[in-house]
Amino acid sequence: MNMKKQIVTLMCATALLSSCHIYKSYDRPEDITAAGLYRDTTAVNDTLAADTANFGNLPWREVFTDPQLQALIEQALANNPDLRSAALNVKKAEAALMSARLAYAPTLALSPQGTVSSWDKGKATQTYSLPVTASWQIDLFGQILNPKRAAKVSLKQTQFYEQAVQTQVIANVANMYYTLLMLDRQLQITEETAEILKKNVETVEAMKDAGIYNTTSAGVEQTRAAYAQVLASLPNMRQSIRETENALCLMLHQPAQSIKRGVLEEQQLPTEFSAGVPIQLLSNRPDVKAAEMALAASYYDTNSARAAFYPQITINGSAGWTNSAGSAIVNPAKLLASAVGSLTQPLFYRGANIARLKQAKAQEEQSKIQFQNALLNAGNEVSNALYQYQMTTEKAVSRDIQVNSARKAAEDTKELFNLGTSTYLEVLSAEQSYLSAQTSEVSDTFDRMQAVISLYQALGGGRE
């Protein structure tokens, strides 16, 4: 007997020692690195030497200060369907976690039974029982622990995903708003140019009728064609404004309508940025954190697959009252209680368990690759946004020179034309160059604003 006890004890100790890994909590893999994620904006091969401050930690109201834009963002955060759907996913994950936690509690069931029987038209006899049954699984090998941990990190994953959707919503609303301001300004410039060209047509027609400077009908038609070309561009610009308004309304979850907005020249966005150290992307970027929680969930799924190889211990019991005592009917009823312990050791499902473990390991490796890729993608987005802002800032200097020169050239050429020392073709060319320079300047301003939005989102801004 002592020998049998020693063998059983040794077997249990061996099983416990071999199952230590199934109790281990998730730790970030050591080969996941955040070093060197940012490229220096001036040196090709160097990584950015950033400090610990982070532009992404600013509240979104401090980044987007336009009151009308703030109102639109608040409306989107309250009504956007994608964000509301993400919030519902969080509730579903919370329910799943509650279910996993309740797995530790016994399962109770009330199953009353009653019979009425009569033999050869004799007096009927009634028997009944009122049992309460309970079943409780002892979590000796992590069959309950690991699913609970997986549900917990899955909840965190949905919460981080909700934050990621929120940052995306804020960035999209801001981008569409500034797109509208850009289109408004370009439309205004084009309409002003159209008015100038209309007057040019009238002037050239008058000069032809008066026979001044040998103005020909060809000159009149070319001036009129240039005016018509600018007029033809206006419907496309108005259509773009209407479509952008409609797209923004869709983000706000409201019917298509006009959007109240300011003007491009009054917008003020931050001009000084700090990207912070790359390791902060692990704690700031919601999508990166969601990817890590997916890896953690896969890790616990692998542990659950390992736990399936070990015995499952369950205690079943029942207690209640019955008036049936074998062949006798006892009234009043008597208390009846029983308890049974069972141990289920997987034998014939070993092949299925091995296959499940292999699948779980492969999924865990995939999640690890996706986590590292999410981190690399975050670094690329930061680098791209920083470089875009720097390039648009440098371009603004040259563009300002171009706009001023084009304006002066248009003014001087028109004066020379009025003096008869310049041709109508030179006037048209100067006006079109000035129009192109102005619209390009507006586009450059928008690109710089878009770079600020992209950097803010890339650094995890607007997550809270």
URMOGI-V349056 format. One record per run of one state. SS is the DSSP state (H for helix, E for strand, L for the rest). FROM is the first residue (numbers start at 0). TO is the last residue. If there is no record, write none. Layout:
ss from to
SS FROM TO
SS FROM TO
This chain:
ss from to
L 0 0
H 1 17
L 18 18
H 19 22
L 23 37
E 38 38
L 39 45
E 46 46
L 47 53
H 54 56
L 57 58
H 59 62
L 63 65
H 66 78
L 79 79
H 80 101
L 102 105
E 106 116
L 117 123
E 124 137
L 138 143
H 144 209
L 210 210
H 211 213
L 214 215
H 216 251
L 252 262
H 263 265
L 266 276
H 277 283
L 284 284
H 285 306
L 307 310
E 311 324
L 325 326
E 327 343
L 344 348
H 349 418
L 419 422
H 423 457
L 458 463
